[in-house]
Amino acid sequence: MSTEVDVAIVGGGPSGSAAAHYLASRGHSVLVLEKKTFPREKTCGDGLTPRAVKVLEEMGLGEELATWERVRGLRVHAAGKTLELAFPELEQWCNYGLVKPRKDLDKIVLDNAEAAGAKVLYATQVKEAIFEDGMCRGIRARRDGQLEEVRSKWVVSAEGSATTFTRTLGRERRASYPMGLAVRQYFRSPMEHSGWFEAYLEVRSGPDSLPGYGWVFPVGDGTVNAGVGLLSTFGGWRDINLHDLQRNFISQLPEEWEVNFETVCSKARAGRLFMGQSVWPPHGPGFVLVGDAAGMINPCNGEGIAYGYETGRMAARHIDEALGNGSSPSLSSYTEEMTETYGPYYRLGRKFVKLIGHPELMERLVSMGMSSKRVMGFALTLLANLEDENARGSQQRGLKALKKLAELKP
Ligand SMILES: Cc1cc2nc3c(=O)[nH]c(=O)nc-3n(C[C@H](O)[C@H](O)[C@H](O)COP(=O)(O)OP(=O)(O)OC[C@H]3O[C@@H](n4cnc5c(N)ncnc54)[C@H](O)[C@@H]3O)c2cc1C
């Protein structure tokens, strides 16, 4: 069977559903092909920062969000101290984050795209891109044991870090770029409504302080999501056993939180984090990449949902324009906007994570930072990428200056 649509989207996670929502809302025929059936488990910390909240609201989910677990900022634990850092008050971003298990979040957002007019095929695994005369003209997918073709004017790869399909487009992660690895589990805990993203900045393997952090996020349904994330910017990261790291992390949490191996209520699940714009360029003849498929996770904090939503929205706008103009063969304008919007910050992020790959430096930075709430408040704004074009405070000036500095050649 062969189907014809304006846009075929591979993957129904945050980036695919955002692209689908915006394209369908503009009246284009959109088909999302998703290999799983929803709701499905997704390995994630389930944390949504103000950046993610903004796009969810824009997609019309404001009322729904009001019922989700809210956090006012980051509570950081390190060097024997605890600091409470509220999200900054800014015009461009709200001052709170949310926690929503991905099992529910992804279904809500994909259903919302369907309500806007997108069609979704579940249990459909896309195998490869169809190229004709050098242009991507659609995809081949396996569904109910049959191989089917979908012909489209544009293909969006939103397959996350799976890579199987994206490689058939000739795109791969740049191996020299940093990558993240993380593991998470749910626990029944009285911290279910703590009101903070709890972050532990000291992740150790033996005496060495590793670049990464442990988290406990309140889910609000009697459970918390707790896990550890690590960067690949130190020698020997391949030898680290994530599950051992998770066990160590859990065992050092305060007893009264009751996050332990008696309250655990899910298996530990691990995943890779493609970060720092590591898949490049994110467009080609007839196709674009969004979210993790484009390596768009923020290297500074491991956040990828917001960037999935944002790049899905951005890709949709460029495809909409191309469809309106009678289909241009390549969306280089999308890559240009990606470079302009994220280039300086991600360059800064890549430098930052390289720096903290040195254990002594990581330790010094943490201990220096923890002695000043002001410094850590700035770190929160920086690491969550909460730049506000109109704000003029010292934090905002600092963030803009650092981005400029990262532009300089060594
Ligand atoms: C342990 C861990 C914790 C994390 N915590 C956070 C956090 O707290 N906050 C945050 O913002 N980010 C977090 N992230 C990152 C975040 O999970 C990703 O950045 C986000 O899921 C990216 O969305 P996406 O839509 O690009 O890809 P995905 O969410 O991976 O979605 C891809 C979809 O495509 C489908 N798919 C894949 N291949 C195919 C195929 N061939 N055919 C059809 N369908 C296919 C998959 O089933 C999936 O539904 C975490 C990641 C990990 C591993």
The ligand as an SDF file (V2000), in Angstrom:
LIG
                    3D

 53 58  0  0  0  0  0  0  0  0999 V2000
   17.7970    8.9590   31.5440 C   0  0  0  0  0  0  0  0  0  0  0  0
   17.4120   10.2080   30.7870 C   0  0  0  0  0  0  0  0  0  0  0  0
   16.8780   11.2760   31.4820 C   0  0  0  0  0  0  0  0  0  0  0  0
   16.4730   12.4380   30.7960 C   0  0  0  0  0  0  0  0  0  0  0  0
   15.8690   13.4350   31.5080 N   0  0  0  0  0  0  0  0  0  0  0  0
   15.3970   14.5180   30.8700 C   0  0  0  0  0  0  0  0  0  0  0  0
   14.6600   15.5030   31.5820 C   0  0  0  0  0  0  0  0  0  0  0  0
   14.3920   15.3850   32.7770 O   0  0  0  0  0  0  0  0  0  0  0  0
   14.2250   16.5900   30.9000 N   0  0  0  0  0  0  0  0  0  0  0  0
   14.4740   16.7540   29.5610 C   0  0  0  0  0  0  0  0  0  0  0  0
   14.0720   17.7900   28.9980 O   0  0  0  0  0  0  0  0  0  0  0  0
   15.1510   15.8140   28.8630 N   0  0  0  0  0  0  0  0  0  0  0  0
   15.5960   14.6920   29.4730 C   0  0  0  0  0  0  0  0  0  0  0  0
   16.2340   13.7040   28.7520 N   0  0  0  0  0  0  0  0  0  0  0  0
   16.3700   13.8810   27.2900 C   0  0  0  0  0  0  0  0  0  0  0  0
   15.0180   13.6270   26.5870 C   0  0  0  0  0  0  0  0  0  0  0  0
   14.5200   12.3750   26.9720 O   0  0  0  0  0  0  0  0  0  0  0  0
   15.1570   13.7000   25.0590 C   0  0  0  0  0  0  0  0  0  0  0  0
   15.8930   14.8350   24.7210 O   0  0  0  0  0  0  0  0  0  0  0  0
   13.7920   13.7440   24.3750 C   0  0  0  0  0  0  0  0  0  0  0  0
   13.1230   12.5420   24.5610 O   0  0  0  0  0  0  0  0  0  0  0  0
   13.9620   14.0240   22.8770 C   0  0  0  0  0  0  0  0  0  0  0  0
   12.7300   13.9660   22.2080 O   0  0  0  0  0  0  0  0  0  0  0  0
   12.6580   13.4520   20.6930 P   0  0  0  0  0  0  0  0  0  0  0  0
   11.2450   13.5820   20.2720 O   0  0  0  0  0  0  0  0  0  0  0  0
   13.6870   14.1270   19.8780 O   0  0  0  0  0  0  0  0  0  0  0  0
   13.0720   11.9170   20.7480 O   0  0  0  0  0  0  0  0  0  0  0  0
   12.3540   10.7170   21.5540 P   0  0  0  0  0  0  0  0  0  0  0  0
   11.6900   11.2080   22.7670 O   0  0  0  0  0  0  0  0  0  0  0  0
   13.4040    9.6610   21.7030 O   0  0  0  0  0  0  0  0  0  0  0  0
   11.2430   10.2240   20.5600 O   0  0  0  0  0  0  0  0  0  0  0  0
   11.5370    9.4490   19.4360 C   0  0  0  0  0  0  0  0  0  0  0  0
   10.3010    8.6310   19.0790 C   0  0  0  0  0  0  0  0  0  0  0  0
   10.5350    7.9980   17.8200 O   0  0  0  0  0  0  0  0  0  0  0  0
   10.1580    6.6450   17.8800 C   0  0  0  0  0  0  0  0  0  0  0  0
   11.0040    5.9700   16.8860 N   0  0  0  0  0  0  0  0  0  0  0  0
   12.3460    5.7590   16.9490 C   0  0  0  0  0  0  0  0  0  0  0  0
   12.7790    5.1460   15.8410 N   0  0  0  0  0  0  0  0  0  0  0  0
   11.6970    4.9740   15.0400 C   0  0  0  0  0  0  0  0  0  0  0  0
   11.5070    4.4020   13.7590 C   0  0  0  0  0  0  0  0  0  0  0  0
   12.5200    3.8870   13.0550 N   0  0  0  0  0  0  0  0  0  0  0  0
   10.2540    4.3710   13.2410 N   0  0  0  0  0  0  0  0  0  0  0  0
    9.1970    4.8990   13.9400 C   0  0  0  0  0  0  0  0  0  0  0  0
    9.3290    5.4490   15.1770 N   0  0  0  0  0  0  0  0  0  0  0  0
   10.5630    5.4940   15.7080 C   0  0  0  0  0  0  0  0  0  0  0  0
   10.3980    6.2390   19.3170 C   0  0  0  0  0  0  0  0  0  0  0  0
    9.5830    5.1500   19.6880 O   0  0  0  0  0  0  0  0  0  0  0  0
   10.0260    7.5230   20.0820 C   0  0  0  0  0  0  0  0  0  0  0  0
    8.6670    7.5470   20.4450 O   0  0  0  0  0  0  0  0  0  0  0  0
   16.6580   12.5400   29.3950 C   0  0  0  0  0  0  0  0  0  0  0  0
   17.2210   11.4680   28.6950 C   0  0  0  0  0  0  0  0  0  0  0  0
   17.5960   10.3160   29.3740 C   0  0  0  0  0  0  0  0  0  0  0  0
   18.1770    9.1630   28.6040 C   0  0  0  0  0  0  0  0  0  0  0  0
  1  2  1  0
  2  3  1  0
  2 52  2  0
  3  4  2  0
  4  5  1  0
  4 50  1  0
  5  6  2  0
  6  7  1  0
  6 13  1  0
  7  8  2  0
  7  9  1  0
  9 10  1  0
 10 11  2  0
 10 12  1  0
 12 13  2  0
 13 14  1  0
 14 15  1  0
 14 50  1  0
 15 16  1  0
 16 17  1  0
 16 18  1  0
 18 19  1  0
 18 20  1  0
 20 21  1  0
 20 22  1  0
 22 23  1  0
 23 24  1  0
 24 25  2  0
 24 26  1  0
 24 27  1  0
 27 28  1  0
 28 29  2  0
 28 30  1  0
 28 31  1  0
 31 32  1  0
 32 33  1  0
 33 34  1  0
 33 48  1  0
 34 35  1  0
 35 36  1  0
 35 46  1  0
 36 37  1  0
 36 45  1  0
 37 38  2  0
 38 39  1  0
 39 40  1  0
 39 45  2  0
 40 41  1  0
 40 42  2  0
 42 43  1  0
 43 44  2  0
 44 45  1  0
 46 47  1  0
 46 48  1  0
 48 49  1  0
 50 51  2  0
 51 52  1  0
 52 53  1  0
M  END
$$$$
